[in-house]
């Protein structure tokens, strides 16, 4: 979790991870039965100030705004970073779902994967987390339109449906397999020669 905080503070570059979803003994609902939505943000920032003793770093983003932070000891290759170095950043997240007839809610499962550059190399690292769960549909309001889900612990959540046509063939009692993935990584590169 520390790596996530510091990587975000340092403007991270996306990295994907795979994780299998749990098997559910239920049959798919009528088409369309699922969808995946992916969002990606890409940013470049330049190191404008760095104090290797205190580990304080200031970055200037392309829009001119600055971000300052103190790099943790987890950033083991900080001594290789110099003023003028560039961080190329991409953060990605994805949400996928599939509606199934019947089935039961299942507790969430999370998988985390990551890695970092070898000691002495230019700083780089990646981290990804994927969570899967199965929730039950307990209410559908076609007027809003919205769907209310119940998780295995009894917690409920109502969400507005962006595309009402996706509700065709979906009924109370169906289950939804949900997979949420977020990934980030960081790569420091030397500034281009002027």
N, C-alpha and C positions, 0 to 999 in steps of 0.2 A: 504494500500500500504506500510506503514511503516513496518508492520509485515512481508511482503514479503522480504523487503530488509534485515531486521535484521535476519530473519530466514535463508535466504541464506547465510548471513555472518557467521552464526553459524552452517552451514552445516545441512540442513533440511531433515526430514524423510517424505516420501510421504504419502499423504492422499487423497483418492478419494472423489469426490463429484458428485452428479447426478443433471442433469438439463434436462428438456424435450426440444426437438427441436421443432421449430415452425411447424405447419401443413402447407403443401403445396398442393394445389389442382392440382396436376399433376400426371401423371402415370410414373412408373419407366421405364428407358431405357432398351434395351436388355442386357442380362447378359454378362459379369459381370458388375453389376451396382454400386458397391461400395467396399470399403475396409477400414480397420482401421489399423493404424500403431502405435505401442506403443514403447516407449524407457524409460528405467529405469536406474538410476545411484545410486549405493549404496556405501557409504563411512562411515568409522569409524574414529573418531578423539578423542584425549585425551587432557584434559585441562592441560596445562603446566604452566600457570600463570593466576592469577585473582586478580584484585584489586577491592574489593567491594565498596570502596569509590568513585573511578573514573569510575567504571564499565568497565574497560579495561580487555579484555580477550584474551588470546593467546591459540590457538589450534594447536596440531601437528597431521597431517594426517598420515595414514599408510605408505605413501611413504616418510615420513620424512620432508615434507615441512610444514611450519608453516603459520597460518593465524591469524592476530590480528585485533581486532575491539573493538569498544566501544558499549556495549549493551544499547539500549534505555530504557526508563522508562517502555515501553511496556512489557519488560521482567521482570515481577513482582516477580518472584521466584528466581532471581539471587542469593540472600543470601544463598540458599541451595546448590549452586554449589561450589565445592572444587577442588583444584589441584588433578589430578589423575582421576577425573570423566570422563566418556566416553560418547561421543555423537554418537549415531547410526543414520545414515542419509540415506534417500532414496528420490530421486526426480524423479517424473514420468511425462511424457507428452504423449498425444495421439492425433492423428489426424484421424478423420473419415470423409468419404465423400460418397455421394450417388448421382448418375446421374439420372435426371428425364427428360422425354420428355416434352417440353414446360415449362410453369410456368414463373414466373417473379422473378427478383432479390429482395431480402428482406434485410432490414437493420440488422446489427448485434445486437444480444441480448447477454448480459453477466450476469452470475450469479456467486456470490462469497459466499463461506461458509467457516467457520473456527471455531476454539475453542482453549482454552488454559487450562492448569492445574489450579485447584483451588489455591487461595492464600495460601502459606505455604507448598504446595506440591512440589515435585521435578519438575523442569521446563520441560514442554512438551507443544506442540502446533501443530496445523495443519491448513492449509489454502489451498483452492482449488478454481480455477477459470475456468469457462467453457464459451466459446463464440461460438455462432452459427450464421451462415449467409447463405444466398442463393445468388449465383452469376450466371450470364448468360455466356454461352460459345459464344464468338463472332468470334473466329478463331481457326482453327486446322491446324497444319503443320505436316503432317505425315512424312516428310523427316527428321525433326530434331530429334525426334518427340516432338512437344510442343502444348500446348493449351493456348489460351488467354481468360481470364475471364474479365467480367465487373461487378462491384458492383453497388448497387442502387444509389450511388452518382456519377456514371459515371467514377469512377477510374478504370483503367485496370491494369492487371498483366499477364505476360506470364511466364509459368513454363514449364520446360522440363519434359516429361513423362518418368518415370523410366521403366515401363512395357508397350511397345507400343501395345501389344495385348489387353490392357484395353480400347483402343480407338475404338474397334470393336463395331459398333452400335451407337456410340456417334456422334452427329451432331451439327453444328452451330445452335443456338436457344435453345438447351437443357439447363437446369439449373442444378446446383450442390449444394446440401445441404452440408455445411462444418461445422464440430464441432471440435473445438480445446480445449483440456482440459490440464491444468497443475496443479499439486498437490504437496505439500510438507508438511512435518511435522518434528518436532524435539523431541527427547526423550533423556534426560540425565539419565544415569545409573551410579551407583557407580562402581568404578574400582574393578576388581576381587581381592580377597585377595591373597597375595603372600606367 
